[in-house]
């Protein structure tokens, strides 16, 4: 800084009757620029992993409530099994298996040469399914304790997946569906049965599901409304793109 600049600055300080420290222009510019630095923008890939919608708290109560007598008839489970091409010798994943209600029916359909991976993030549900499989002699059932981002299914292991009244609980739908996609065999189908809702009321609108599934690498191949006959439930079927 020139002596002229310093003298002018000193005079201004005296006139203001305050203490003043001379800061060279270059340093002042550097200091100012630091105060204007913004936090880096979030990585779009990471941002896409997080849900932007409300979700319901995963059920952790009495699992026996899913075993009401006419549930097979109300959900038309045999038609669901048919549409997912679940047959003897096939491998199936029941994601969010709960009490193992669907697991047991898929196990009966696939038979001793097939396999059913019963996944849940609730350890109590896994214990319940393990005991059920032993009690009902379902040797082809394989319980798996998953996480909120990963169902822990073996890669390339399944011909069909059913997510029964659980998708609305997924806090991280994109990552978990990408993991499920890695577990699919060629031509595998993914079925999602849920009900219309706003996320927090144990339901989610089908257009939201379709958008998220598309981002995870899936395409919808079928849509039905026969489950429960109440006009609120829907059944979507997807394949990997």
N, C-alpha and C positions, 0 to 999 in steps of 0.2 A: 504494500500500500504506500502511496506517495506521502511526503511530509505534509503536502497541502491537504490531502484527504484527512490525515490524522488531526491536523490543526482544526479543520472545519468540524470534525466530529467532536473534538474536545470542547470547542466553543458551544456546540449544541448541548453538550452534557452539562456545562456550567449553567447555561441559561435555564435548563430544566431543573437545576438544583438537585440532581440525582447522580448516583454513581453509575458510570457507564464503562463498559469494557469494549474496546475496539475489536471487531471481528473482521478478518480479511474477507473480501467479497467472495472468494472461491470457497472458503470454509462456510460462510453463511449460506451460499447456494447449496452446498453439500448437505448442510443441516436441514434446510428447507425441503430438499428432495427426499430425505429420509422420512419426514413426517407425512409425505404424500404417498408412500408405498402402500399398496393395498395387499390384503391377503391373497394368495394364489387362488384362482378359480378351482372348484372341485373337479376332479377327474370324472368326465362323463361316464366312463365305464364303471367307476366305483359308485357314482350316484345312481346308476341304473340298478344296482344290487339292492338298494333299500326300497322298501315299499313306500308309496306316497298316499296310502289309503288307510282308513281305520281297520282294525282287525278285532276279532273276538278272543277273549281269554280261553286258552285250551281247557277243555273239560277235564276235571280231576276228581269227580265225585264217584258215586256208586256205579260201577260198570254194568251191573245187572239190568239197569233200566233199558239197555239196548236189546234186551232179549224178549220183548213182548211177543205174544203168541202169533199174531197175524202180520208180523213185519215182512215175512217172505212174500205174502200176497200183496200187501200194500206197496212194496217197492218193486214188485214184479222181478224178483231177483233172478229167476231162470232166464228171463228175456235179457236181462243185463249180462249174464254170463254168456249167452249166445252171441250178443252183439259185440262182445269183446273177444270172441273166438276162443273162449276158454274151454279146453277139451282135454281128454286124457293125455298125459305126457307133457303138457304145457307147464311153463313156469310163470307164476303170477306174483305180483307185489300188492299187498294191501297196505297202503300208506295212510297212517293215522288209524291203525287197526282197532284201537279201543279195547273192547271186550273180545275181539276175534270173531264177531258175528259173521262177517263176510268171509273171513279167513276159513272158517269151518266149512262153508258152502263151496268155496273155491277148492279146498282140499279134497272134498268129496268128488268134485267134478274132474279134477286133474288126476286123481288116483295115485297109486303107489309109485308110478313111474314119473309123476310130476312133482312140482315143488311150489310151496307158497311161502313167500317171505312176508311175515307179519311185522310191520314196522310201526313204532310209536316212540314219541319223545318222553313219555311218562313211564318211569320204571315200574310203577304199580300195574300198568297195563301189560307190560312185558311179562311180569310175574303171573298175572291172571291168564294170559294166553298160554304160557308155558304149562301151567297146571291144567288148563283146558285141553291142550293137545295131548297131554299124558292121560287124562281122564277119558277122553273120547278116542284115544288110540289113533291120533292123526300124526303118523310118523313122518309125513312129508311137509310138516309145518316147521318153519325156521324163524323164531322170534328174533327181531333186531332192534336194539335201542339206538335210535337216531338222535340227531340234534336239530335245532331250528333251521340250520342251513343245509344239512346233509342227511339223507335217510340211510346212508351207509349200505346201499345195495351194491352187490358185486357188479363190476363192469360187464356189460354184455350178457346179463343173466336172465332177463325176463321177456316173455312174449306178450304180457298184458299187465297193466297197472290200473287199480281202481282207487280213487280218492273219494271216499264216501262221507259227505257232510263234514269235511275237514278243511277244504281249501280256504274257507273264510277265516281260518285260524292262522294261516301262514303269514308270519311276520316278514319273511324274506322270500317272497314267491319266486322271483327270478332265479336266484342261486339254487334253491332247492329243486326247481324244475329242470335246470341245467344239469344237476347231478342225476336226476331221474333219467334224463335223456341219455346220459352216458351208460345207464344200466340196461337200455333197450337192445333187444335183438332186432335184426332187419324185419321190417313189417309189423313190429309191435304196436299195440294200441294202448292209449292212455284214456281212461274214462274218468270224468269228474261229475259226481252227482252232488248238487247243492240246491239251495233255495234262494229266491230273490230276497235281497236285503241290502243294508247299508254298511256291512262289515262288522259293526258292533252288536248287531242283533242276531248273530249266528246265521248270517246269510250274506250273499254277495251277488251283484247283478252279473248275468252271463257275459255282457259285453266287456266288463272289467276283466273277467277271467280270460276271454279271448285275446284281449290286448296284451295281457301279461304272458300268456302262453306263446303268442307270436314273438315277443321279445326274447323268450327263452329258446326259440328255435322250433316251434311246433306249428302245425296247421290243422284247423278243424276240418273233419271229414263228415261229421254227422251231429245232429242236434235233435233231442227228443224231449217230450214233456209228459211221458206216461207214468213216471215214478210218483207214487203216492196219490195220483188222481186229484190233487188239490189245486192245480193251476199255479202253484208257487214253486214247485220243484222243477229242475231241469237236469238233463243228462247230456253232456257234451263228450264227444269222442275225438281224440287228436292222434296224429302220427308225427313222427319227426320229419322235418323238412330235409 
